[in-house]
Amino acid sequence: MNYEKGKCLIIYNPNSGKGMNPKIMDEYKKILNEAGYSVDFLGTQYSGHATEAVREALGYNLVFSIGGDGTLNEVVKGNHMRDDKLTICPLPSGTCNDVASMLGYNSNPVINLKKALDGEVHAMDIGLINDKPFIYVVGMGKLMNIPYETRREDKKKDGYLAYIKAGFSEIFNKLRRYRLEVLVDGVNLDGKYSLIMVSNANHIAGIDGFHKDVCLDDGEMEVILCKSRNIQDFAGNFMMHLMGQKASDIISLRAKEVKVKVRERLEKHWCVDGEEYHYDGEEYTIKVGEQMNFLTPKIKNKTLFKN
């Protein structure tokens, strides 16, 4: 590992998923102390709290993000503001934990911590949307509103099933296509699209293998543009994409930078790492930014990182 053991900060979201069990916190402290770390805990109290805490953290070299992808997004934002970057370890505790799942963590909190301490550090590409960092996915159009519109109480009660229920309801709503001006690494792909998604992940919306042969440190992102006109075509094309087959309505490619100009009023906001992105403009620049170090279990998928 390329950081020294010492003081670590555990940031947890008490409102994410099932919350943080006090017994687990005691077990974490015991394990980390035995491994040579002193540890501080911080439970977030409001939106943006994790970002502030990481930005202002002193004396730490390792920060654990315990929550969902939204909590991790806040931690990454805070790290983005620092000159001396911290190593980040995302431990899943939220309703949907795409990044942690992609990196090899599971649902057992104690095993996850032990896997991390026995793991390895990898530099991972961080994306930027209008110069604001994101970890793994941004997008607009059909179904992209599901993560941020699903009610918190439903997620508390039903977990990931809450997203399934919301998605099943949303899929039957009218499909709208938007007129977009799109430049992908300088290539013009203007057209009418029902969805655009830019990501650095092979695990999206709880689906493993959403993209094939993803590499998290290659300086590129996966881009999807879907031009389906109706729900049947939309569903059919995505099924083909998930099976690794070429879908006639989907443009799928890799890129360093995507520029989008929306020529019509959006019915729903963009989604960034599962959260609603409030932005009143019509132009979006999405690109690969810096790299950050992530503490992961020993990676079994040898194509996930080049280094």
Secondary structure, DSSP 4 states (H G I P E B T S, - for coil): --S-SSEEEEEE-TTSTT---HHHHHHHHHHHHHTT-EEEEEE--STTHHHHHHHH--S-SEEEEEE-HHHHHHHHHHHHT-SSPPEEEEEE-SS--HHHHHHT--S-HHHHHHHHHTSEEEEEEEEEETTEEESSEEEEETTTTHHHHS-HHHHHHHTHHHHHHHHHHHTTSPP--EEEEEEETTEE--EEESEEEEES-SEETTEETSSSS--TTSS-EEEEEE--SSHHHHHHHHHHHHTT---TTEEEEEESEEEEEE-S--SS-EEETTEEE----SEEEEEEEEEEEEEESPPS-TTS---
